[in-house]
């Protein structure tokens, strides 16, 4: 992802800056998605694996990146409080 874009992106709700998910975070997220255990903020089940994602620096919300485009819609965010063993960030 373009560094300039990453520098200006933030959570649309809290305005907290975001960073890319690291490999262990992405792996943990996709394992939970495969298990049917992940809900987005709107309460819908996240059905498809995430190839690339952004997480707020306070580690509260994940946003998927699809075809290089961040999906920064509040209802599409994935809250990390639903994970009991989410890895520590980079």
Biopython code that builds the backbone (N, CA, C, O; Angstrom):
import numpy as np
from Bio.PDB.StructureBuilder import StructureBuilder

atoms = [
    (1, "UNK", "N", (0.844, -1.173, 0.000)),
    (1, "UNK", "CA", (0.000, 0.000, 0.000)),
    (1, "UNK", "C", (0.892, 1.239, 0.000)),
    (1, "UNK", "O", (1.945, 1.269, 0.637)),
    (2, "UNK", "N", (0.451, 2.242, -0.719)),
    (2, "UNK", "CA", (1.187, 3.497, -0.838)),
    (2, "UNK", "C", (1.351, 4.153, 0.534)),
    (2, "UNK", "O", (0.367, 4.372, 1.241)),
    (3, "UNK", "N", (2.578, 4.460, 0.905)),
    (3, "UNK", "CA", (2.884, 5.068, 2.210)),
    (3, "UNK", "C", (2.152, 6.394, 2.398)),
    (3, "UNK", "O", (1.703, 6.696, 3.503)),
    (4, "UNK", "N", (2.027, 7.184, 1.342)),
    (4, "UNK", "CA", (1.336, 8.474, 1.460)),
    (4, "UNK", "C", (-0.140, 8.273, 1.799)),
    (4, "UNK", "O", (-0.704, 9.013, 2.605)),
    (5, "UNK", "N", (-0.758, 7.273, 1.182)),
    (5, "UNK", "CA", (-2.160, 6.972, 1.479)),
    (5, "UNK", "C", (-2.295, 6.473, 2.915)),
    (5, "UNK", "O", (-3.193, 6.893, 3.644)),
    (6, "UNK", "N", (-1.412, 5.592, 3.307)),
    (6, "UNK", "CA", (-1.445, 5.043, 4.662)),
    (6, "UNK", "C", (-1.292, 6.150, 5.712)),
    (6, "UNK", "O", (-1.905, 6.087, 6.778)),
    (7, "UNK", "N", (-0.479, 7.151, 5.409)),
    (7, "UNK", "CA", (-0.258, 8.252, 6.346)),
    (7, "UNK", "C", (-1.502, 9.099, 6.591)),
    (7, "UNK", "O", (-1.624, 9.729, 7.642)),
    (8, "UNK", "N", (-2.430, 9.120, 5.629)),
    (8, "UNK", "CA", (-3.622, 9.958, 5.810)),
    (8, "UNK", "C", (-4.865, 9.164, 6.211)),
    (8, "UNK", "O", (-5.866, 9.752, 6.621)),
    (9, "UNK", "N", (-4.813, 7.845, 6.098)),
    (9, "UNK", "CA", (-5.966, 7.028, 6.464)),
    (9, "UNK", "C", (-6.126, 6.937, 7.975)),
    (9, "UNK", "O", (-5.147, 6.902, 8.722)),
    (10, "UNK", "N", (-7.377, 6.900, 8.405)),
    (10, "UNK", "CA", (-7.668, 6.706, 9.825)),
    (10, "UNK", "C", (-9.050, 6.066, 9.935)),
    (10, "UNK", "O", (-9.816, 6.044, 8.972)),
    (11, "UNK", "N", (-9.349, 5.555, 11.103)),
    (11, "UNK", "CA", (-10.662, 4.982, 11.370)),
    (11, "UNK", "C", (-11.705, 6.081, 11.186)),
    (11, "UNK", "O", (-11.551, 7.168, 11.743)),
    (12, "UNK", "N", (-12.760, 5.825, 10.418)),
    (12, "UNK", "CA", (-13.775, 6.854, 10.176)),
    (12, "UNK", "C", (-14.592, 7.204, 11.420)),
    (12, "UNK", "O", (-15.251, 8.243, 11.453)),
    (13, "UNK", "N", (-14.555, 6.361, 12.426)),
    (13, "UNK", "CA", (-15.328, 6.610, 13.645)),
    (13, "UNK", "C", (-14.471, 7.300, 14.704)),
    (13, "UNK", "O", (-14.821, 8.376, 15.189)),
    (14, "UNK", "N", (-13.345, 6.677, 15.061)),
    (14, "UNK", "CA", (-12.509, 7.194, 16.154)),
    (14, "UNK", "C", (-11.418, 8.149, 15.690)),
    (14, "UNK", "O", (-10.810, 8.850, 16.499)),
    (15, "UNK", "N", (-11.172, 8.171, 14.376)),
    (15, "UNK", "CA", (-10.086, 8.972, 13.776)),
    (15, "UNK", "C", (-8.698, 8.485, 14.187)),
    (15, "UNK", "O", (-7.715, 9.214, 14.055)),
    (16, "UNK", "N", (-8.622, 7.262, 14.681)),
    (16, "UNK", "CA", (-7.351, 6.651, 15.062)),
    (16, "UNK", "C", (-6.597, 6.225, 13.802)),
    (16, "UNK", "O", (-7.198, 5.624, 12.911)),
    (17, "UNK", "N", (-5.291, 6.520, 13.703)),
    (17, "UNK", "CA", (-4.507, 6.080, 12.542)),
    (17, "UNK", "C", (-4.534, 4.558, 12.394)),
    (17, "UNK", "O", (-4.812, 3.835, 13.351)),
    (18, "UNK", "N", (-4.244, 4.088, 11.193)),
    (18, "UNK", "CA", (-4.214, 2.652, 10.908)),
    (18, "UNK", "C", (-2.838, 2.249, 10.395)),
    (18, "UNK", "O", (-2.056, 3.080, 9.933)),
    (19, "UNK", "N", (-2.567, 0.963, 10.487)),
    (19, "UNK", "CA", (-1.340, 0.372, 9.947)),
    (19, "UNK", "C", (-1.716, -0.961, 9.306)),
    (19, "UNK", "O", (-2.777, -1.508, 9.607)),
    (20, "UNK", "N", (-0.867, -1.490, 8.428)),
    (20, "UNK", "CA", (-1.164, -2.792, 7.828)),
    (20, "UNK", "C", (-1.144, -3.909, 8.876)),
    (20, "UNK", "O", (-0.375, -3.861, 9.837)),
    (21, "UNK", "N", (-1.996, -4.906, 8.674)),
    (21, "UNK", "CA", (-1.941, -6.108, 9.518)),
    (21, "UNK", "C", (-0.628, -6.822, 9.253)),
    (21, "UNK", "O", (-0.178, -6.893, 8.109)),
    (22, "UNK", "N", (-0.010, -7.353, 10.306)),
    (22, "UNK", "CA", (1.185, -8.155, 10.083)),
    (22, "UNK", "C", (0.752, -9.597, 9.777)),
    (22, "UNK", "O", (-0.434, -9.923, 9.840)),
    (23, "UNK", "N", (1.706, -10.437, 9.454)),
    (23, "UNK", "CA", (1.403, -11.810, 9.028)),
    (23, "UNK", "C", (0.671, -12.601, 10.113)),
    (23, "UNK", "O", (-0.291, -13.307, 9.814)),
    (24, "UNK", "N", (1.112, -12.492, 11.360)),
    (24, "UNK", "CA", (0.465, -13.275, 12.420)),
    (24, "UNK", "C", (-0.959, -12.783, 12.678)),
    (24, "UNK", "O", (-1.847, -13.590, 12.953)),
    (25, "UNK", "N", (-1.186, -11.478, 12.594)),
    (25, "UNK", "CA", (-2.537, -10.936, 12.768)),
    (25, "UNK", "C", (-3.456, -11.392, 11.635)),
    (25, "UNK", "O", (-4.599, -11.782, 11.870)),
    (26, "UNK", "N", (-2.947, -11.339, 10.414)),
    (26, "UNK", "CA", (-3.733, -11.757, 9.249)),
    (26, "UNK", "C", (-4.064, -13.246, 9.319)),
    (26, "UNK", "O", (-5.183, -13.654, 9.007)),
    (27, "UNK", "N", (-3.094, -14.049, 9.727)),
    (27, "UNK", "CA", (-3.314, -15.490, 9.863)),
    (27, "UNK", "C", (-4.383, -15.778, 10.915)),
    (27, "UNK", "O", (-5.286, -16.581, 10.681)),
    (28, "UNK", "N", (-4.282, -15.124, 12.071)),
    (28, "UNK", "CA", (-5.265, -15.331, 13.147)),
    (28, "UNK", "C", (-6.658, -14.905, 12.695)),
    (28, "UNK", "O", (-7.638, -15.597, 12.970)),
    (29, "UNK", "N", (-6.752, -13.773, 12.006)),
    (29, "UNK", "CA", (-8.037, -13.294, 11.509)),
    (29, "UNK", "C", (-8.644, -14.304, 10.539)),
    (29, "UNK", "O", (-9.817, -14.653, 10.664)),
    (30, "UNK", "N", (-7.856, -14.772, 9.578)),
    (30, "UNK", "CA", (-8.379, -15.710, 8.584)),
    (30, "UNK", "C", (-8.744, -17.063, 9.182)),
    (30, "UNK", "O", (-9.684, -17.706, 8.715)),
    (31, "UNK", "N", (-8.030, -17.500, 10.190)),
    (31, "UNK", "CA", (-8.409, -18.748, 10.870)),
    (31, "UNK", "C", (-9.762, -18.596, 11.548)),
    (31, "UNK", "O", (-10.588, -19.507, 11.509)),
    (32, "UNK", "N", (-9.986, -17.447, 12.167)),
    (32, "UNK", "CA", (-11.280, -17.198, 12.810)),
    (32, "UNK", "C", (-12.387, -17.080, 11.769)),
    (32, "UNK", "O", (-13.498, -17.563, 11.988)),
    (33, "UNK", "N", (-12.092, -16.438, 10.636)),
    (33, "UNK", "CA", (-13.085, -16.336, 9.551)),
    (33, "UNK", "C", (-13.428, -17.732, 9.038)),
    (33, "UNK", "O", (-14.600, -18.049, 8.837)),
    (34, "UNK", "N", (-12.410, -18.565, 8.827)),
    (34, "UNK", "CA", (-12.647, -19.939, 8.361)),
    (34, "UNK", "C", (-13.539, -20.700, 9.331)),
    (34, "UNK", "O", (-14.309, -21.567, 8.918)),
    (35, "UNK", "N", (-13.441, -20.386, 10.603)),
    (35, "UNK", "CA", (-14.254, -21.050, 11.616)),
    (35, "UNK", "C", (-15.647, -20.443, 11.770)),
    (35, "UNK", "O", (-16.430, -20.890, 12.607)),
    (36, "UNK", "N", (-15.957, -19.430, 10.969)),
    (36, "UNK", "CA", (-17.271, -18.804, 11.030)),
    (36, "UNK", "C", (-17.501, -17.996, 12.292)),
    (36, "UNK", "O", (-18.639, -17.808, 12.720)),
    (37, "UNK", "N", (-16.410, -17.516, 12.892)),
    (37, "UNK", "CA", (-16.505, -16.867, 14.191)),
    (37, "UNK", "C", (-16.385, -15.354, 14.152)),
    (37, "UNK", "O", (-16.357, -14.727, 15.211)),
    (38, "UNK", "N", (-16.312, -14.738, 12.977)),
    (38, "UNK", "CA", (-16.015, -13.313, 12.899)),
    (38, "UNK", "C", (-17.234, -12.521, 12.425)),
    (38, "UNK", "O", (-17.855, -12.842, 11.413)),
    (39, "UNK", "N", (-17.554, -11.475, 13.191)),
    (39, "UNK", "CA", (-18.651, -10.577, 12.835)),
    (39, "UNK", "C", (-18.093, -9.196, 12.532)),
    (39, "UNK", "O", (-17.112, -8.762, 13.137)),
    (40, "UNK", "N", (-18.736, -8.503, 11.579)),
    (40, "UNK", "CA", (-18.360, -7.111, 11.364)),
    (40, "UNK", "C", (-19.143, -6.237, 12.335)),
    (40, "UNK", "O", (-19.985, -6.734, 13.082)),
    (41, "UNK", "N", (-18.869, -4.944, 12.325)),
    (41, "UNK", "CA", (-19.502, -4.028, 13.268)),
    (41, "UNK", "C", (-21.026, -4.029, 13.109)),
    (41, "UNK", "O", (-21.755, -3.836, 14.082)),
    (42, "UNK", "N", (-21.501, -4.244, 11.887)),
    (42, "UNK", "CA", (-22.942, -4.274, 11.627)),
    (42, "UNK", "C", (-23.599, -5.559, 12.132)),
    (42, "UNK", "O", (-24.825, -5.667, 12.120)),
    (43, "UNK", "N", (-22.796, -6.539, 12.577)),
    (43, "UNK", "CA", (-23.344, -7.789, 13.102)),
    (43, "UNK", "C", (-23.420, -8.913, 12.094)),
    (43, "UNK", "O", (-23.898, -10.003, 12.411)),
    (44, "UNK", "N", (-22.951, -8.660, 10.871)),
    (44, "UNK", "CA", (-22.949, -9.702, 9.851)),
    (44, "UNK", "C", (-21.722, -10.580, 9.948)),
    (44, "UNK", "O", (-20.652, -10.122, 10.347)),
    (45, "UNK", "N", (-21.877, -11.846, 9.581)),
    (45, "UNK", "CA", (-20.746, -12.769, 9.593)),
    (45, "UNK", "C", (-19.809, -12.456, 8.437)),
    (45, "UNK", "O", (-20.249, -12.301, 7.298)),
    (46, "UNK", "N", (-18.527, -12.363, 8.728)),
    (46, "UNK", "CA", (-17.519, -12.157, 7.690)),
    (46, "UNK", "C", (-17.274, -13.510, 7.050)),
    (46, "UNK", "O", (-16.816, -14.442, 7.711)),
    (47, "UNK", "N", (-17.580, -13.620, 5.762)),
    (47, "UNK", "CA", (-17.534, -14.916, 5.083)),
    (47, "UNK", "C", (-16.251, -15.173, 4.306)),
    (47, "UNK", "O", (-15.823, -16.321, 4.181)),
    (48, "UNK", "N", (-15.634, -14.122, 3.785)),
    (48, "UNK", "CA", (-14.466, -14.346, 2.938)),
    (48, "UNK", "C", (-13.182, -13.930, 3.646)),
    (48, "UNK", "O", (-13.132, -12.950, 4.390)),
    (49, "UNK", "N", (-12.144, -14.726, 3.376)),
    (49, "UNK", "CA", (-10.829, -14.463, 3.958)),
    (49, "UNK", "C", (-10.324, -13.085, 3.547)),
    (49, "UNK", "O", (-10.729, -12.548, 2.516)),
    (50, "UNK", "N", (-9.447, -12.526, 4.352)),
    (50, "UNK", "CA", (-8.877, -11.214, 4.100)),
    (50, "UNK", "C", (-7.461, -11.404, 3.563)),
    (50, "UNK", "O", (-6.625, -12.023, 4.222)),
    (51, "UNK", "N", (-7.189, -10.876, 2.372)),
    (51, "UNK", "CA", (-5.855, -10.983, 1.785)),
    (51, "UNK", "C", (-4.936, -9.895, 2.320)),
    (51, "UNK", "O", (-3.728, -10.092, 2.459)),
    (52, "UNK", "N", (-5.529, -8.746, 2.617)),
    (52, "UNK", "CA", (-4.771, -7.600, 3.119)),
    (52, "UNK", "C", (-5.715, -6.789, 3.996)),
    (52, "UNK", "O", (-6.902, -6.670, 3.693)),
    (53, "UNK", "N", (-5.193, -6.235, 5.074)),
    (53, "UNK", "CA", (-6.049, -5.460, 5.957)),
    (53, "UNK", "C", (-5.290, -4.386, 6.699)),
    (53, "UNK", "O", (-4.060, -4.381, 6.744)),
    (54, "UNK", "N", (-6.047, -3.484, 7.278)),
    (54, "UNK", "CA", (-5.505, -2.403, 8.103)),
    (54, "UNK", "C", (-6.101, -2.532, 9.494)),
    (54, "UNK", "O", (-7.255, -2.933, 9.650)),
    (55, "UNK", "N", (-5.318, -2.194, 10.496)),
    (55, "UNK", "CA", (-5.798, -2.228, 11.873)),
    (55, "UNK", "C", (-5.482, -0.886, 12.522)),
    (55, "UNK", "O", (-4.430, -0.299, 12.268)),
    (56, "UNK", "N", (-6.384, -0.411, 13.349)),
    (56, "UNK", "CA", (-6.120, 0.837, 14.046)),
    (56, "UNK", "C", (-4.930, 0.635, 14.984)),
    (56, "UNK", "O", (-4.718, -0.461, 15.504)),
    (57, "UNK", "N", (-4.162, 1.697, 15.194)),
    (57, "UNK", "CA", (-2.963, 1.554, 16.028)),
    (57, "UNK", "C", (-3.307, 1.215, 17.474)),
    (57, "UNK", "O", (-2.449, 0.725, 18.208)),
    (58, "UNK", "N", (-4.544, 1.467, 17.898)),
    (58, "UNK", "CA", (-4.957, 1.038, 19.239)),
    (58, "UNK", "C", (-5.469, -0.408, 19.230)),
    (58, "UNK", "O", (-5.898, -0.927, 20.260)),
    (59, "UNK", "N", (-5.420, -1.053, 18.051)),
    (59, "UNK", "CA", (-5.743, -2.472, 17.842)),
    (59, "UNK", "C", (-7.200, -2.823, 18.136)),
    (59, "UNK", "O", (-7.496, -3.942, 18.555)),
    (60, "UNK", "N", (-8.105, -1.876, 17.919)),
    (60, "UNK", "CA", (-9.514, -2.129, 18.208)),
    (60, "UNK", "C", (-10.336, -2.529, 16.998)),
    (60, "UNK", "O", (-11.311, -3.266, 17.140)),
    (61, "UNK", "N", (-9.965, -2.059, 15.796)),
    (61, "UNK", "CA", (-10.780, -2.311, 14.605)),
    (61, "UNK", "C", (-9.888, -2.655, 13.413)),
    (61, "UNK", "O", (-8.836, -2.051, 13.205)),
    (62, "UNK", "N", (-10.339, -3.643, 12.637)),
    (62, "UNK", "CA", (-9.666, -4.061, 11.410)),
    (62, "UNK", "C", (-10.547, -3.671, 10.232)),
    (62, "UNK", "O", (-11.768, -3.820, 10.277)),
    (63, "UNK", "N", (-9.911, -3.168, 9.176)),
    (63, "UNK", "CA", (-10.606, -2.869, 7.922)),
    (63, "UNK", "C", (-9.934, -3.666, 6.817)),
    (63, "UNK", "O", (-8.707, -3.697, 6.729)),
    (64, "UNK", "N", (-10.731, -4.310, 5.974)),
    (64, "UNK", "CA", (-10.165, -5.083, 4.877)),
    (64, "UNK", "C", (-9.705, -4.153, 3.761)),
    (64, "UNK", "O", (-10.184, -3.026, 3.638)),
    (65, "UNK", "N", (-8.780, -4.637, 2.958)),
    (65, "UNK", "CA", (-8.316, -3.943, 1.759)),
    (65, "UNK", "C", (-8.631, -4.884, 0.601)),
    (65, "UNK", "O", (-8.153, -6.018, 0.570)),
    (66, "UNK", "N", (-9.426, -4.417, -0.341)),
    (66, "UNK", "CA", (-9.822, -5.248, -1.485)),
    (66, "UNK", "C", (-9.279, -4.648, -2.767)),
    (66, "UNK", "O", (-9.566, -3.496, -3.093)),
    (67, "UNK", "N", (-8.493, -5.431, -3.495)),
    (67, "UNK", "CA", (-7.874, -4.981, -4.743)),
    (67, "UNK", "C", (-7.100, -3.685, -4.546)),
    (67, "UNK", "O", (-7.121, -2.799, -5.400)),
    (68, "UNK", "N", (-6.416, -3.585, -3.412)),
    (68, "UNK", "CA", (-5.603, -2.417, -3.122)),
    (68, "UNK", "C", (-6.369, -1.216, -2.603)),
    (68, "UNK", "O", (-5.776, -0.165, -2.360)),
    (69, "UNK", "N", (-7.677, -1.351, -2.428)),
    (69, "UNK", "CA", (-8.518, -0.242, -1.978)),
    (69, "UNK", "C", (-9.010, -0.520, -0.554)),
    (69, "UNK", "O", (-9.708, -1.507, -0.322)),
    (70, "UNK", "N", (-8.649, 0.348, 0.398)),
    (70, "UNK", "CA", (-9.132, 0.164, 1.767)),
    (70, "UNK", "C", (-10.649, 0.359, 1.840)),
    (70, "UNK", "O", (-11.185, 1.327, 1.299)),
    (71, "UNK", "N", (-11.329, -0.564, 2.511)),
    (71, "UNK", "CA", (-12.775, -0.470, 2.718)),
    (71, "UNK", "C", (-12.970, 0.115, 4.123)),
    (71, "UNK", "O", (-13.043, -0.614, 5.112)),
    (72, "UNK", "N", (-13.053, 1.439, 4.183)),
    (72, "UNK", "CA", (-13.075, 2.146, 5.461)),
    (72, "UNK", "C", (-14.492, 2.532, 5.877)),
    (72, "UNK", "O", (-14.701, 3.598, 6.455)),
    (73, "UNK", "N", (-15.448, 1.686, 5.590)),
    (73, "UNK", "CA", (-16.830, 1.922, 5.995)),
    (73, "UNK", "C", (-17.008, 1.465, 7.440)),
    (73, "UNK", "O", (-16.614, 0.351, 7.783)),
    (74, "UNK", "N", (-17.597, 2.311, 8.296)),
    (74, "UNK", "CA", (-17.738, 1.941, 9.709)),
    (74, "UNK", "C", (-18.395, 0.580, 9.919)),
    (74, "UNK", "O", (-17.946, -0.194, 10.765)),
    (75, "UNK", "N", (-19.450, 0.276, 9.163)),
    (75, "UNK", "CA", (-20.173, -0.978, 9.362)),
    (75, "UNK", "C", (-19.394, -2.201, 8.886)),
    (75, "UNK", "O", (-19.727, -3.326, 9.259)),
    (76, "UNK", "N", (-18.358, -1.998, 8.064)),
    (76, "UNK", "CA", (-17.545, -3.105, 7.559)),
    (76, "UNK", "C", (-16.342, -3.397, 8.453)),
    (76, "UNK", "O", (-15.632, -4.377, 8.225)),
    (77, "UNK", "N", (-16.106, -2.573, 9.454)),
    (77, "UNK", "CA", (-14.997, -2.809, 10.371)),
    (77, "UNK", "C", (-15.198, -4.112, 11.134)),
    (77, "UNK", "O", (-16.325, -4.573, 11.318)),
    (78, "UNK", "N", (-14.100, -4.691, 11.568)),
    (78, "UNK", "CA", (-14.121, -5.932, 12.347)),
    (78, "UNK", "C", (-13.511, -5.617, 13.704)),
    (78, "UNK", "O", (-12.314, -5.344, 13.802)),
    (79, "UNK", "N", (-14.321, -5.654, 14.739)),
    (79, "UNK", "CA", (-13.834, -5.375, 16.087)),
    (79, "UNK", "C", (-12.945, -6.486, 16.603)),
    (79, "UNK", "O", (-13.276, -7.662, 16.460)),
    (80, "UNK", "N", (-11.830, -6.132, 17.198)),
    (80, "UNK", "CA", (-10.893, -7.153, 17.678)),
    (80, "UNK", "C", (-11.254, -7.696, 19.060)),
    (80, "UNK", "O", (-10.666, -8.683, 19.501)),
    (81, "UNK", "N", (-12.208, -7.072, 19.749)),
    (81, "UNK", "CA", (-12.579, -7.572, 21.075)),
    (81, "UNK", "C", (-13.246, -8.949, 21.004)),
    (81, "UNK", "O", (-13.352, -9.634, 22.021)),
    (82, "UNK", "N", (-13.695, -9.360, 19.811)),
    (82, "UNK", "CA", (-14.318, -10.680, 19.664)),
    (82, "UNK", "C", (-13.293, -11.814, 19.624)),
    (82, "UNK", "O", (-13.665, -12.987, 19.668)),
    (83, "UNK", "N", (-12.001, -11.468, 19.540)),
    (83, "UNK", "CA", (-10.947, -12.476, 19.508)),
    (83, "UNK", "C", (-10.342, -12.632, 20.902)),
    (83, "UNK", "O", (-9.992, -11.645, 21.549)),
    (84, "UNK", "N", (-10.223, -13.867, 21.354)),
    (84, "UNK", "CA", (-9.666, -14.096, 22.686)),
    (84, "UNK", "C", (-8.141, -14.184, 22.662)),
    (84, "UNK", "O", (-7.490, -13.916, 23.672)),
    (85, "UNK", "N", (-7.570, -14.556, 21.522)),
    (85, "UNK", "CA", (-6.115, -14.758, 21.466)),
    (85, "UNK", "C", (-5.492, -14.063, 20.256)),
    (85, "UNK", "O", (-4.618, -14.621, 19.592)),
    (86, "UNK", "N", (-5.950, -12.832, 19.971)),
    (86, "UNK", "CA", (-5.406, -12.105, 18.827)),
    (86, "UNK", "C", (-3.956, -11.747, 19.107)),
    (86, "UNK", "O", (-3.642, -11.247, 20.187)),
    (87, "UNK", "N", (-3.053, -11.998, 18.135)),
    (87, "UNK", "CA", (-1.625, -11.759, 18.385)),
    (87, "UNK", "C", (-1.316, -10.284, 18.663)),
    (87, "UNK", "O", (-2.054, -9.387, 18.254)),
    (88, "UNK", "N", (-0.222, -10.064, 19.358)),
    (88, "UNK", "CA", (0.201, -8.694, 19.620)),
    (88, "UNK", "C", (0.735, -8.091, 18.323)),
    (88, "UNK", "O", (1.263, -8.801, 17.467)),
    (89, "UNK", "N", (0.593, -6.797, 18.192)),
    (89, "UNK", "CA", (0.959, -6.092, 16.966)),
    (89, "UNK", "C", (2.459, -5.931, 16.784)),
    (89, "UNK", "O", (3.268, -6.257, 17.653)),
    (90, "UNK", "N", (2.786, -5.408, 15.599)),
    (90, "UNK", "CA", (4.198, -5.208, 15.245)),
    (90, "UNK", "C", (4.680, -3.871, 15.721)),
    (90, "UNK", "O", (5.843, -3.524, 15.514)),
]
sb = StructureBuilder()
sb.init_structure("model")
sb.init_model(0)
sb.init_chain("A")
sb.init_seg("    ")
for serial, (resi, resn, name, xyz) in enumerate(atoms, 1):
    if name == "N":
        sb.init_residue(resn, " ", resi, " ")
    sb.init_atom(name, np.array(xyz, "f"), 0.0, 1.0, " ", f" {name:<3s}", serial, name[0])
structure = sb.get_structure()
